[in-house]
Amino acid sequence: MRAWVLGVFLLLLPAVAWAQAVDDARVRCIRRMGHVLDLRIYDARAAAATGIIPQQKVREWLETPQAIRTIARFTNSRFNPEPATNLAGDGVYAAAKFILTNKKPWRELFVGRYVINHTNNIITEDPQAPALGYFGSVGWQGRYLGNAPDGLMLRAAYRVLHNTVGLKLVPSAVNFEGDATAAGRERAECRGCHFDSPYALDKVAQLLPRKVGVGGAAKPQVVAVTPQLILGGLTVRDFEHLVDTLTQGEAFAFRTCRLAFEFAYGRPESGCEAPAFDRCVDAFTSTGLMTDALASYFEDPAYCEAVP
């Protein structure tokens, strides 16, 4: 009799160990998602004991105020190279929170018609506002006036390209010689980025407002623009046409999914993670929602087992 009982007990051990392993994995996953989304789940084991399956809670969690604020802060940190010196310069955070809270397509972050109140960063939709998202904010434009003597907002032009399609440029060492004039930018070491590439900074900046004034009195001013031949042979009419075009191509979906991947995993994607990245691109292309891009990663059963 004792031998029979012992045999049953030994047979049960693998099942008990398996159940414990499943429970431990669920606890780890809840902790990981809770940390990334700032959900303040203080007792992940207690949460797991209630039967929570993390992948089935992703959509609900992504819509919580805490997660929305966290995603908006992350977006702001990646779309600006340093913290803003005042509230007016943090329009990206306010705009991202507005888009996510109202379940609007991520593209509207860049092309939405709304006005940002820089006293409190409250956003008001306005059909008469330019279709420029936060790029139309005077606070954002003022932050990226740049130092070009001819008033071209080259810094703003770069941020527009970087934030929408992920363009990354490394300044040439000759930039530190202090010649920011048009003639200086025409030098062989500089003209590739400024005049010859599909994303030529000088040509893109021609479509933006101009910097007028000097020092603390400098400000952006809307001016008449001349259409520019950029983006691989496309004639772009103005600032709105530029942003509208940038946010419709495959490069925009790639940029969004790279941003979502870095948020979810805390690092850039690697080549071996192409299947997960492709699922994100498909999900985002289908709906245009950042939450769907993020969910494609978080809902993946392998998410919590991947290296952070």
ChimeraX commands (.cxc) that place a marker at each C-alpha (Angstrom):
marker #1 position 0.00,0.00,0.00 radius 0.5
marker #1 position 2.78,2.40,0.92 radius 0.5
marker #1 position 4.57,1.66,-2.33 radius 0.5
marker #1 position 1.40,2.43,-4.31 radius 0.5
marker #1 position 0.92,5.77,-2.53 radius 0.5
marker #1 position 4.56,6.64,-3.04 radius 0.5
marker #1 position 4.26,5.81,-6.75 radius 0.5
marker #1 position 1.24,8.09,-7.17 radius 0.5
marker #1 position 3.06,10.86,-5.31 radius 0.5
marker #1 position 6.07,10.55,-7.58 radius 0.5
marker #1 position 3.85,10.66,-10.64 radius 0.5
marker #1 position 2.22,13.85,-9.38 radius 0.5
marker #1 position 5.53,15.63,-8.81 radius 0.5
marker #1 position 6.14,16.54,-12.49 radius 0.5
marker #1 position 2.61,17.92,-12.79 radius 0.5
marker #1 position 3.01,19.99,-9.65 radius 0.5
marker #1 position 6.38,21.27,-10.82 radius 0.5
marker #1 position 4.92,22.15,-14.23 radius 0.5
marker #1 position 2.02,24.06,-12.64 radius 0.5
marker #1 position 4.44,25.93,-10.39 radius 0.5
marker #1 position 6.62,26.81,-13.38 radius 0.5
marker #1 position 3.60,28.13,-15.27 radius 0.5
marker #1 position 2.58,30.19,-12.25 radius 0.5
marker #1 position 6.11,31.58,-11.83 radius 0.5
marker #1 position 6.26,32.49,-15.54 radius 0.5
marker #1 position 2.93,34.33,-15.24 radius 0.5
marker #1 position 4.21,36.25,-12.21 radius 0.5
marker #1 position 7.36,37.27,-14.07 radius 0.5
marker #1 position 5.31,38.39,-17.05 radius 0.5
marker #1 position 2.97,40.48,-14.92 radius 0.5
marker #1 position 5.96,42.09,-13.24 radius 0.5
marker #1 position 7.63,42.84,-16.55 radius 0.5
marker #1 position 4.58,44.34,-18.22 radius 0.5
marker #1 position 3.63,46.20,-15.06 radius 0.5
marker #1 position 7.08,47.75,-14.88 radius 0.5
marker #1 position 7.18,48.75,-18.56 radius 0.5
marker #1 position 3.66,50.23,-18.51 radius 0.5
marker #1 position 4.03,51.73,-15.00 radius 0.5
marker #1 position 0.92,49.92,-13.79 radius 0.5
marker #1 position 2.00,49.82,-10.13 radius 0.5
marker #1 position 1.18,46.15,-9.66 radius 0.5
marker #1 position 2.79,45.80,-6.24 radius 0.5
marker #1 position 2.00,42.10,-5.72 radius 0.5
marker #1 position 2.36,40.24,-8.99 radius 0.5
marker #1 position 1.93,36.83,-7.32 radius 0.5
marker #1 position -1.38,37.87,-5.84 radius 0.5
marker #1 position -2.45,39.21,-9.23 radius 0.5
marker #1 position -1.48,35.92,-10.89 radius 0.5
marker #1 position -3.45,34.00,-8.25 radius 0.5
marker #1 position -6.62,35.75,-9.43 radius 0.5
marker #1 position -6.21,34.07,-12.80 radius 0.5
marker #1 position -4.83,37.04,-14.74 radius 0.5
marker #1 position -3.23,36.03,-18.03 radius 0.5
marker #1 position -1.02,39.01,-18.94 radius 0.5
marker #1 position -1.35,38.68,-22.72 radius 0.5
marker #1 position -5.14,38.83,-22.40 radius 0.5
marker #1 position -4.96,42.06,-20.38 radius 0.5
marker #1 position -2.68,43.97,-22.74 radius 0.5
marker #1 position -5.40,45.99,-24.51 radius 0.5
marker #1 position -6.97,47.01,-21.22 radius 0.5
marker #1 position -3.63,47.91,-19.68 radius 0.5
marker #1 position -2.52,49.98,-22.68 radius 0.5
marker #1 position -5.57,52.21,-22.25 radius 0.5
marker #1 position -4.95,53.02,-18.59 radius 0.5
marker #1 position -3.96,56.61,-17.76 radius 0.5
marker #1 position -0.67,55.39,-16.26 radius 0.5
marker #1 position 0.34,53.52,-19.42 radius 0.5
marker #1 position -0.72,56.40,-21.67 radius 0.5
marker #1 position 1.38,58.87,-19.67 radius 0.5
marker #1 position 4.35,56.49,-19.76 radius 0.5
marker #1 position 4.13,55.96,-23.53 radius 0.5
marker #1 position 3.76,59.72,-24.07 radius 0.5
marker #1 position 6.81,60.45,-21.89 radius 0.5
marker #1 position 8.84,57.86,-23.78 radius 0.5
marker #1 position 7.78,59.31,-27.13 radius 0.5
marker #1 position 8.73,62.79,-25.97 radius 0.5
marker #1 position 12.16,61.55,-24.88 radius 0.5
marker #1 position 12.81,59.95,-28.27 radius 0.5
marker #1 position 11.50,62.84,-30.35 radius 0.5
marker #1 position 13.60,65.46,-28.53 radius 0.5
marker #1 position 17.36,65.17,-27.90 radius 0.5
marker #1 position 17.19,66.86,-24.49 radius 0.5
marker #1 position 14.57,67.97,-21.93 radius 0.5
marker #1 position 12.62,71.13,-22.70 radius 0.5
marker #1 position 13.41,74.28,-20.76 radius 0.5
marker #1 position 9.74,75.20,-20.42 radius 0.5
marker #1 position 6.24,73.76,-20.81 radius 0.5
marker #1 position 5.83,75.19,-24.31 radius 0.5
marker #1 position 8.69,73.01,-25.54 radius 0.5
marker #1 position 7.02,69.79,-24.37 radius 0.5
marker #1 position 4.19,69.75,-26.86 radius 0.5
marker #1 position 5.14,66.24,-28.00 radius 0.5
marker #1 position 4.18,64.80,-24.61 radius 0.5
marker #1 position 0.84,66.60,-24.56 radius 0.5
marker #1 position 0.07,65.64,-28.15 radius 0.5
marker #1 position 1.00,61.98,-27.70 radius 0.5
marker #1 position -1.15,61.74,-24.57 radius 0.5
marker #1 position -4.05,63.37,-26.45 radius 0.5
marker #1 position -3.75,60.95,-29.39 radius 0.5
marker #1 position -3.55,57.86,-27.18 radius 0.5
marker #1 position -6.32,58.93,-24.81 radius 0.5
marker #1 position -8.70,59.63,-27.67 radius 0.5
marker #1 position -7.71,56.49,-29.61 radius 0.5
marker #1 position -6.77,58.47,-32.68 radius 0.5
marker #1 position -4.45,57.21,-35.44 radius 0.5
marker #1 position -0.80,57.77,-34.51 radius 0.5
marker #1 position -0.39,59.70,-37.75 radius 0.5
marker #1 position -2.49,62.51,-36.25 radius 0.5
marker #1 position 0.34,63.20,-33.85 radius 0.5
marker #1 position 1.99,64.80,-36.90 radius 0.5
marker #1 position -0.91,65.85,-39.14 radius 0.5
marker #1 position -3.80,66.47,-36.73 radius 0.5
marker #1 position -5.56,69.81,-36.75 radius 0.5
marker #1 position -5.31,71.02,-33.16 radius 0.5
marker #1 position -3.92,73.83,-31.08 radius 0.5
marker #1 position -1.66,73.38,-28.05 radius 0.5
marker #1 position -2.11,75.90,-25.24 radius 0.5
marker #1 position 1.45,76.39,-24.00 radius 0.5
marker #1 position 0.34,77.71,-20.63 radius 0.5
marker #1 position -1.11,74.34,-19.64 radius 0.5
marker #1 position -0.49,72.11,-22.69 radius 0.5
marker #1 position -4.21,71.49,-23.12 radius 0.5
marker #1 position -5.05,70.52,-26.70 radius 0.5
marker #1 position -8.10,71.76,-28.58 radius 0.5
marker #1 position -9.13,70.35,-31.93 radius 0.5
marker #1 position -9.56,73.10,-34.50 radius 0.5
marker #1 position -10.57,72.41,-38.13 radius 0.5
marker #1 position -8.99,75.75,-39.08 radius 0.5
marker #1 position -5.58,74.84,-37.64 radius 0.5
marker #1 position -2.87,73.71,-40.05 radius 0.5
marker #1 position -2.64,69.93,-40.48 radius 0.5
marker #1 position 0.73,69.78,-38.77 radius 0.5
marker #1 position 0.09,68.11,-35.42 radius 0.5
marker #1 position 2.58,69.28,-32.84 radius 0.5
marker #1 position 4.87,70.50,-35.65 radius 0.5
marker #1 position 2.46,73.44,-35.97 radius 0.5
marker #1 position 3.04,74.42,-32.36 radius 0.5
marker #1 position 4.81,77.76,-31.96 radius 0.5
marker #1 position 6.46,76.33,-28.85 radius 0.5
marker #1 position 7.92,73.40,-30.76 radius 0.5
marker #1 position 8.99,75.59,-33.68 radius 0.5
marker #1 position 10.60,78.05,-31.27 radius 0.5
marker #1 position 12.56,75.22,-29.70 radius 0.5
marker #1 position 14.10,74.25,-33.03 radius 0.5
marker #1 position 14.78,77.63,-34.63 radius 0.5
marker #1 position 18.43,76.76,-35.14 radius 0.5
marker #1 position 21.28,79.16,-35.86 radius 0.5
marker #1 position 21.35,79.48,-39.66 radius 0.5
marker #1 position 22.02,83.14,-40.58 radius 0.5
marker #1 position 19.52,82.94,-43.44 radius 0.5
marker #1 position 16.73,81.95,-41.06 radius 0.5
marker #1 position 16.23,78.43,-42.37 radius 0.5
marker #1 position 15.04,76.22,-39.51 radius 0.5
marker #1 position 17.41,73.35,-40.22 radius 0.5
marker #1 position 17.08,71.86,-36.75 radius 0.5
marker #1 position 13.32,71.75,-37.13 radius 0.5
marker #1 position 13.68,70.18,-40.57 radius 0.5
marker #1 position 15.84,67.43,-39.12 radius 0.5
marker #1 position 13.44,66.75,-36.24 radius 0.5
marker #1 position 10.53,66.48,-38.69 radius 0.5
marker #1 position 12.41,63.84,-40.68 radius 0.5
marker #1 position 13.79,62.04,-37.64 radius 0.5
marker #1 position 10.47,61.84,-35.82 radius 0.5
marker #1 position 8.40,60.68,-38.79 radius 0.5
marker #1 position 10.67,58.34,-40.73 radius 0.5
marker #1 position 13.60,57.84,-38.36 radius 0.5
marker #1 position 16.26,59.71,-40.34 radius 0.5
marker #1 position 19.55,59.81,-38.46 radius 0.5
marker #1 position 22.43,62.06,-39.45 radius 0.5
marker #1 position 25.86,62.45,-37.89 radius 0.5
marker #1 position 27.17,66.03,-38.12 radius 0.5
marker #1 position 30.39,66.45,-40.07 radius 0.5
marker #1 position 33.41,67.60,-38.09 radius 0.5
marker #1 position 33.60,70.71,-40.26 radius 0.5
marker #1 position 30.34,71.87,-38.68 radius 0.5
marker #1 position 32.37,72.86,-35.65 radius 0.5
marker #1 position 34.25,75.43,-37.70 radius 0.5
marker #1 position 31.28,77.72,-37.18 radius 0.5
marker #1 position 30.25,78.33,-40.79 radius 0.5
marker #1 position 26.48,77.84,-40.73 radius 0.5
marker #1 position 25.88,79.97,-43.83 radius 0.5
marker #1 position 24.36,78.60,-47.02 radius 0.5
marker #1 position 27.82,78.75,-48.61 radius 0.5
marker #1 position 29.23,76.74,-45.73 radius 0.5
marker #1 position 26.53,74.14,-46.11 radius 0.5
marker #1 position 27.40,73.86,-49.81 radius 0.5
marker #1 position 30.84,72.47,-48.98 radius 0.5
marker #1 position 31.53,68.94,-50.25 radius 0.5
marker #1 position 31.57,67.63,-46.70 radius 0.5
marker #1 position 28.09,69.02,-46.01 radius 0.5
marker #1 position 26.10,69.25,-49.21 radius 0.5
marker #1 position 25.24,65.56,-49.31 radius 0.5
marker #1 position 22.93,65.91,-46.30 radius 0.5
marker #1 position 21.91,69.49,-47.00 radius 0.5
marker #1 position 21.26,69.49,-50.75 radius 0.5
marker #1 position 21.77,66.15,-52.51 radius 0.5
marker #1 position 19.97,63.45,-50.53 radius 0.5
marker #1 position 16.24,62.60,-50.86 radius 0.5
marker #1 position 15.87,64.17,-47.40 radius 0.5
marker #1 position 18.02,67.24,-48.13 radius 0.5
marker #1 position 17.82,69.41,-45.03 radius 0.5
marker #1 position 18.08,72.74,-46.81 radius 0.5
marker #1 position 15.30,71.82,-49.22 radius 0.5
marker #1 position 13.05,70.52,-46.45 radius 0.5
marker #1 position 13.71,73.66,-44.40 radius 0.5
marker #1 position 12.61,75.77,-47.37 radius 0.5
marker #1 position 9.09,74.45,-46.73 radius 0.5
marker #1 position 9.05,75.43,-43.05 radius 0.5
marker #1 position 8.56,78.79,-41.32 radius 0.5
marker #1 position 11.63,81.05,-41.02 radius 0.5
marker #1 position 13.41,82.31,-37.96 radius 0.5
marker #1 position 13.15,86.08,-37.59 radius 0.5
marker #1 position 14.87,88.18,-34.95 radius 0.5
marker #1 position 17.91,87.37,-32.84 radius 0.5
marker #1 position 18.57,86.05,-29.38 radius 0.5
marker #1 position 15.61,85.83,-27.05 radius 0.5
marker #1 position 13.50,87.84,-29.48 radius 0.5
marker #1 position 13.85,85.26,-32.26 radius 0.5
marker #1 position 10.63,83.54,-33.30 radius 0.5
marker #1 position 9.21,81.46,-36.18 radius 0.5
marker #1 position 7.31,83.24,-38.91 radius 0.5
marker #1 position 5.22,81.66,-41.65 radius 0.5
marker #1 position 6.43,82.76,-45.09 radius 0.5
marker #1 position 5.56,82.03,-48.72 radius 0.5
marker #1 position 7.43,78.93,-49.85 radius 0.5
marker #1 position 8.65,77.51,-53.14 radius 0.5
marker #1 position 7.86,73.83,-53.88 radius 0.5
marker #1 position 10.89,71.57,-53.50 radius 0.5
marker #1 position 11.97,68.44,-55.40 radius 0.5
marker #1 position 12.76,65.98,-52.59 radius 0.5
marker #1 position 11.85,62.51,-51.26 radius 0.5
marker #1 position 13.18,60.72,-54.30 radius 0.5
marker #1 position 11.80,62.96,-57.03 radius 0.5
marker #1 position 8.53,64.22,-55.53 radius 0.5
marker #1 position 7.59,67.88,-55.80 radius 0.5
marker #1 position 6.48,68.86,-52.31 radius 0.5
marker #1 position 4.33,71.98,-52.15 radius 0.5
marker #1 position 4.54,73.11,-48.53 radius 0.5
marker #1 position 4.96,72.07,-44.88 radius 0.5
marker #1 position 1.60,70.31,-44.68 radius 0.5
marker #1 position 2.21,68.41,-47.90 radius 0.5
marker #1 position 5.63,67.38,-46.58 radius 0.5
marker #1 position 4.33,65.90,-43.34 radius 0.5
marker #1 position 1.33,64.32,-45.03 radius 0.5
marker #1 position 3.67,62.55,-47.46 radius 0.5
marker #1 position 6.17,61.45,-44.80 radius 0.5
marker #1 position 3.46,59.83,-42.68 radius 0.5
marker #1 position 1.95,57.74,-45.46 radius 0.5
marker #1 position 4.90,55.66,-46.55 radius 0.5
marker #1 position 6.38,52.39,-45.34 radius 0.5
marker #1 position 9.19,54.28,-43.62 radius 0.5
marker #1 position 6.64,55.81,-41.24 radius 0.5
marker #1 position 5.31,52.38,-40.25 radius 0.5
marker #1 position 8.87,51.16,-39.72 radius 0.5
marker #1 position 9.69,54.19,-37.57 radius 0.5
marker #1 position 6.58,53.66,-35.47 radius 0.5
marker #1 position 7.28,49.96,-34.92 radius 0.5
marker #1 position 10.88,50.67,-34.00 radius 0.5
marker #1 position 9.65,53.19,-31.44 radius 0.5
marker #1 position 7.12,50.65,-30.12 radius 0.5
marker #1 position 9.75,47.90,-29.95 radius 0.5
marker #1 position 12.17,50.06,-28.01 radius 0.5
marker #1 position 9.41,50.97,-25.57 radius 0.5
marker #1 position 8.35,47.35,-25.08 radius 0.5
marker #1 position 11.83,45.83,-24.84 radius 0.5
marker #1 position 13.98,48.73,-23.70 radius 0.5
marker #1 position 16.36,48.33,-26.64 radius 0.5
marker #1 position 16.41,48.43,-30.47 radius 0.5
marker #1 position 15.29,45.33,-32.34 radius 0.5
marker #1 position 17.80,42.85,-33.76 radius 0.5
marker #1 position 17.74,40.99,-37.05 radius 0.5
marker #1 position 16.57,37.73,-35.47 radius 0.5
marker #1 position 13.41,39.51,-34.25 radius 0.5
marker #1 position 12.22,40.31,-37.77 radius 0.5
marker #1 position 9.05,38.14,-37.44 radius 0.5
marker #1 position 7.87,40.13,-34.41 radius 0.5
marker #1 position 8.74,43.38,-36.16 radius 0.5
marker #1 position 6.86,42.33,-39.29 radius 0.5
marker #1 position 3.77,41.52,-37.21 radius 0.5
marker #1 position 3.95,45.00,-35.76 radius 0.5
marker #1 position 4.18,46.61,-39.20 radius 0.5
marker #1 position 1.17,44.59,-40.38 radius 0.5
marker #1 position -0.87,45.48,-37.29 radius 0.5
marker #1 position 0.01,49.16,-37.46 radius 0.5
marker #1 position -0.56,49.41,-41.21 radius 0.5
marker #1 position -3.99,47.83,-40.76 radius 0.5
marker #1 position -5.33,50.25,-38.12 radius 0.5
marker #1 position -2.85,53.13,-37.79 radius 0.5
marker #1 position -3.03,52.87,-33.99 radius 0.5
marker #1 position 0.05,52.93,-31.78 radius 0.5
marker #1 position -1.76,50.67,-29.28 radius 0.5
marker #1 position -2.00,47.97,-31.95 radius 0.5
marker #1 position 1.70,48.32,-32.72 radius 0.5
marker #1 position 2.53,47.93,-29.03 radius 0.5
marker #1 position 0.03,45.12,-28.49 radius 0.5
marker #1 position 1.63,43.10,-31.28 radius 0.5
marker #1 position 4.74,42.85,-29.07 radius 0.5
marker #1 position 3.14,42.55,-25.65 radius 0.5
marker #1 position 0.61,39.91,-26.74 radius 0.5
marker #1 position 3.30,37.70,-28.21 radius 0.5
marker #1 position 3.60,34.64,-25.90 radius 0.5
marker #1 position 7.39,34.89,-26.26 radius 0.5
marker #1 position 7.48,38.51,-25.04 radius 0.5
marker #1 position 8.11,37.74,-21.40 radius 0.5
marker #1 position 10.76,35.16,-22.21 radius 0.5
marker #1 position 12.76,37.43,-24.51 radius 0.5
marker #1 position 15.94,39.14,-23.38 radius 0.5
marker #1 position 15.04,42.69,-22.26 radius 0.5
marker link #1:1,2 radius 0.2
marker link #1:2,3 radius 0.2
marker link #1:3,4 radius 0.2
marker link #1:4,5 radius 0.2
marker link #1:5,6 radius 0.2
marker link #1:6,7 radius 0.2
marker link #1:7,8 radius 0.2
marker link #1:8,9 radius 0.2
marker link #1:9,10 radius 0.2
marker link #1:10,11 radius 0.2
marker link #1:11,12 radius 0.2
marker link #1:12,13 radius 0.2
marker link #1:13,14 radius 0.2
marker link #1:14,15 radius 0.2
marker link #1:15,16 radius 0.2
marker link #1:16,17 radius 0.2
marker link #1:17,18 radius 0.2
marker link #1:18,19 radius 0.2
marker link #1:19,20 radius 0.2
marker link #1:20,21 radius 0.2
marker link #1:21,22 radius 0.2
marker link #1:22,23 radius 0.2
marker link #1:23,24 radius 0.2
marker link #1:24,25 radius 0.2
marker link #1:25,26 radius 0.2
marker link #1:26,27 radius 0.2
marker link #1:27,28 radius 0.2
marker link #1:28,29 radius 0.2
marker link #1:29,30 radius 0.2
marker link #1:30,31 radius 0.2
marker link #1:31,32 radius 0.2
marker link #1:32,33 radius 0.2
marker link #1:33,34 radius 0.2
marker link #1:34,35 radius 0.2
marker link #1:35,36 radius 0.2
marker link #1:36,37 radius 0.2
marker link #1:37,38 radius 0.2
marker link #1:38,39 radius 0.2
marker link #1:39,40 radius 0.2
marker link #1:40,41 radius 0.2
marker link #1:41,42 radius 0.2
marker link #1:42,43 radius 0.2
marker link #1:43,44 radius 0.2
marker link #1:44,45 radius 0.2
marker link #1:45,46 radius 0.2
marker link #1:46,47 radius 0.2
marker link #1:47,48 radius 0.2
marker link #1:48,49 radius 0.2
marker link #1:49,50 radius 0.2
marker link #1:50,51 radius 0.2
marker link #1:51,52 radius 0.2
marker link #1:52,53 radius 0.2
marker link #1:53,54 radius 0.2
marker link #1:54,55 radius 0.2
marker link #1:55,56 radius 0.2
marker link #1:56,57 radius 0.2
marker link #1:57,58 radius 0.2
marker link #1:58,59 radius 0.2
marker link #1:59,60 radius 0.2
marker link #1:60,61 radius 0.2
marker link #1:61,62 radius 0.2
marker link #1:62,63 radius 0.2
marker link #1:63,64 radius 0.2
marker link #1:64,65 radius 0.2
marker link #1:65,66 radius 0.2
marker link #1:66,67 radius 0.2
marker link #1:67,68 radius 0.2
marker link #1:68,69 radius 0.2
marker link #1:69,70 radius 0.2
marker link #1:70,71 radius 0.2
marker link #1:71,72 radius 0.2
marker link #1:72,73 radius 0.2
marker link #1:73,74 radius 0.2
marker link #1:74,75 radius 0.2
marker link #1:75,76 radius 0.2
marker link #1:76,77 radius 0.2
marker link #1:77,78 radius 0.2
marker link #1:78,79 radius 0.2
marker link #1:79,80 radius 0.2
marker link #1:80,81 radius 0.2
marker link #1:81,82 radius 0.2
marker link #1:82,83 radius 0.2
marker link #1:83,84 radius 0.2
marker link #1:84,85 radius 0.2
marker link #1:85,86 radius 0.2
marker link #1:86,87 radius 0.2
marker link #1:87,88 radius 0.2
marker link #1:88,89 radius 0.2
marker link #1:89,90 radius 0.2
marker link #1:90,91 radius 0.2
marker link #1:91,92 radius 0.2
marker link #1:92,93 radius 0.2
marker link #1:93,94 radius 0.2
marker link #1:94,95 radius 0.2
marker link #1:95,96 radius 0.2
marker link #1:96,97 radius 0.2
marker link #1:97,98 radius 0.2
marker link #1:98,99 radius 0.2
marker link #1:99,100 radius 0.2
marker link #1:100,101 radius 0.2
marker link #1:101,102 radius 0.2
marker link #1:102,103 radius 0.2
marker link #1:103,104 radius 0.2
marker link #1:104,105 radius 0.2
marker link #1:105,106 radius 0.2
marker link #1:106,107 radius 0.2
marker link #1:107,108 radius 0.2
marker link #1:108,109 radius 0.2
marker link #1:109,110 radius 0.2
marker link #1:110,111 radius 0.2
marker link #1:111,112 radius 0.2
marker link #1:112,113 radius 0.2
marker link #1:113,114 radius 0.2
marker link #1:114,115 radius 0.2
marker link #1:115,116 radius 0.2
marker link #1:116,117 radius 0.2
marker link #1:117,118 radius 0.2
marker link #1:118,119 radius 0.2
marker link #1:119,120 radius 0.2
marker link #1:120,121 radius 0.2
marker link #1:121,122 radius 0.2
marker link #1:122,123 radius 0.2
marker link #1:123,124 radius 0.2
marker link #1:124,125 radius 0.2
marker link #1:125,126 radius 0.2
marker link #1:126,127 radius 0.2
marker link #1:127,128 radius 0.2
marker link #1:128,129 radius 0.2
marker link #1:129,130 radius 0.2
marker link #1:130,131 radius 0.2
marker link #1:131,132 radius 0.2
marker link #1:132,133 radius 0.2
marker link #1:133,134 radius 0.2
marker link #1:134,135 radius 0.2
marker link #1:135,136 radius 0.2
marker link #1:136,137 radius 0.2
marker link #1:137,138 radius 0.2
marker link #1:138,139 radius 0.2
marker link #1:139,140 radius 0.2
marker link #1:140,141 radius 0.2
marker link #1:141,142 radius 0.2
marker link #1:142,143 radius 0.2
marker link #1:143,144 radius 0.2
marker link #1:144,145 radius 0.2
marker link #1:145,146 radius 0.2
marker link #1:146,147 radius 0.2
marker link #1:147,148 radius 0.2
marker link #1:148,149 radius 0.2
marker link #1:149,150 radius 0.2
marker link #1:150,151 radius 0.2
marker link #1:151,152 radius 0.2
marker link #1:152,153 radius 0.2
marker link #1:153,154 radius 0.2
marker link #1:154,155 radius 0.2
marker link #1:155,156 radius 0.2
marker link #1:156,157 radius 0.2
marker link #1:157,158 radius 0.2
marker link #1:158,159 radius 0.2
marker link #1:159,160 radius 0.2
marker link #1:160,161 radius 0.2
marker link #1:161,162 radius 0.2
marker link #1:162,163 radius 0.2
marker link #1:163,164 radius 0.2
marker link #1:164,165 radius 0.2
marker link #1:165,166 radius 0.2
marker link #1:166,167 radius 0.2
marker link #1:167,168 radius 0.2
marker link #1:168,169 radius 0.2
marker link #1:169,170 radius 0.2
marker link #1:170,171 radius 0.2
marker link #1:171,172 radius 0.2
marker link #1:172,173 radius 0.2
marker link #1:173,174 radius 0.2
marker link #1:174,175 radius 0.2
marker link #1:175,176 radius 0.2
marker link #1:176,177 radius 0.2
marker link #1:177,178 radius 0.2
marker link #1:178,179 radius 0.2
marker link #1:179,180 radius 0.2
marker link #1:180,181 radius 0.2
marker link #1:181,182 radius 0.2
marker link #1:182,183 radius 0.2
marker link #1:183,184 radius 0.2
marker link #1:184,185 radius 0.2
marker link #1:185,186 radius 0.2
marker link #1:186,187 radius 0.2
marker link #1:187,188 radius 0.2
marker link #1:188,189 radius 0.2
marker link #1:189,190 radius 0.2
marker link #1:190,191 radius 0.2
marker link #1:191,192 radius 0.2
marker link #1:192,193 radius 0.2
marker link #1:193,194 radius 0.2
marker link #1:194,195 radius 0.2
marker link #1:195,196 radius 0.2
marker link #1:196,197 radius 0.2
marker link #1:197,198 radius 0.2
marker link #1:198,199 radius 0.2
marker link #1:199,200 radius 0.2
marker link #1:200,201 radius 0.2
marker link #1:201,202 radius 0.2
marker link #1:202,203 radius 0.2
marker link #1:203,204 radius 0.2
marker link #1:204,205 radius 0.2
marker link #1:205,206 radius 0.2
marker link #1:206,207 radius 0.2
marker link #1:207,208 radius 0.2
marker link #1:208,209 radius 0.2
marker link #1:209,210 radius 0.2
marker link #1:210,211 radius 0.2
marker link #1:211,212 radius 0.2
marker link #1:212,213 radius 0.2
marker link #1:213,214 radius 0.2
marker link #1:214,215 radius 0.2
marker link #1:215,216 radius 0.2
marker link #1:216,217 radius 0.2
marker link #1:217,218 radius 0.2
marker link #1:218,219 radius 0.2
marker link #1:219,220 radius 0.2
marker link #1:220,221 radius 0.2
marker link #1:221,222 radius 0.2
marker link #1:222,223 radius 0.2
marker link #1:223,224 radius 0.2
marker link #1:224,225 radius 0.2
marker link #1:225,226 radius 0.2
marker link #1:226,227 radius 0.2
marker link #1:227,228 radius 0.2
marker link #1:228,229 radius 0.2
marker link #1:229,230 radius 0.2
marker link #1:230,231 radius 0.2
marker link #1:231,232 radius 0.2
marker link #1:232,233 radius 0.2
marker link #1:233,234 radius 0.2
marker link #1:234,235 radius 0.2
marker link #1:235,236 radius 0.2
marker link #1:236,237 radius 0.2
marker link #1:237,238 radius 0.2
marker link #1:238,239 radius 0.2
marker link #1:239,240 radius 0.2
marker link #1:240,241 radius 0.2
marker link #1:241,242 radius 0.2
marker link #1:242,243 radius 0.2
marker link #1:243,244 radius 0.2
marker link #1:244,245 radius 0.2
marker link #1:245,246 radius 0.2
marker link #1:246,247 radius 0.2
marker link #1:247,248 radius 0.2
marker link #1:248,249 radius 0.2
marker link #1:249,250 radius 0.2
marker link #1:250,251 radius 0.2
marker link #1:251,252 radius 0.2
marker link #1:252,253 radius 0.2
marker link #1:253,254 radius 0.2
marker link #1:254,255 radius 0.2
marker link #1:255,256 radius 0.2
marker link #1:256,257 radius 0.2
marker link #1:257,258 radius 0.2
marker link #1:258,259 radius 0.2
marker link #1:259,260 radius 0.2
marker link #1:260,261 radius 0.2
marker link #1:261,262 radius 0.2
marker link #1:262,263 radius 0.2
marker link #1:263,264 radius 0.2
marker link #1:264,265 radius 0.2
marker link #1:265,266 radius 0.2
marker link #1:266,267 radius 0.2
marker link #1:267,268 radius 0.2
marker link #1:268,269 radius 0.2
marker link #1:269,270 radius 0.2
marker link #1:270,271 radius 0.2
marker link #1:271,272 radius 0.2
marker link #1:272,273 radius 0.2
marker link #1:273,274 radius 0.2
marker link #1:274,275 radius 0.2
marker link #1:275,276 radius 0.2
marker link #1:276,277 radius 0.2
marker link #1:277,278 radius 0.2
marker link #1:278,279 radius 0.2
marker link #1:279,280 radius 0.2
marker link #1:280,281 radius 0.2
marker link #1:281,282 radius 0.2
marker link #1:282,283 radius 0.2
marker link #1:283,284 radius 0.2
marker link #1:284,285 radius 0.2
marker link #1:285,286 radius 0.2
marker link #1:286,287 radius 0.2
marker link #1:287,288 radius 0.2
marker link #1:288,289 radius 0.2
marker link #1:289,290 radius 0.2
marker link #1:290,291 radius 0.2
marker link #1:291,292 radius 0.2
marker link #1:292,293 radius 0.2
marker link #1:293,294 radius 0.2
marker link #1:294,295 radius 0.2
marker link #1:295,296 radius 0.2
marker link #1:296,297 radius 0.2
marker link #1:297,298 radius 0.2
marker link #1:298,299 radius 0.2
marker link #1:299,300 radius 0.2
marker link #1:300,301 radius 0.2
marker link #1:301,302 radius 0.2
marker link #1:302,303 radius 0.2
marker link #1:303,304 radius 0.2
marker link #1:304,305 radius 0.2
marker link #1:305,306 radius 0.2
marker link #1:306,307 radius 0.2
marker link #1:307,308 radius 0.2
view
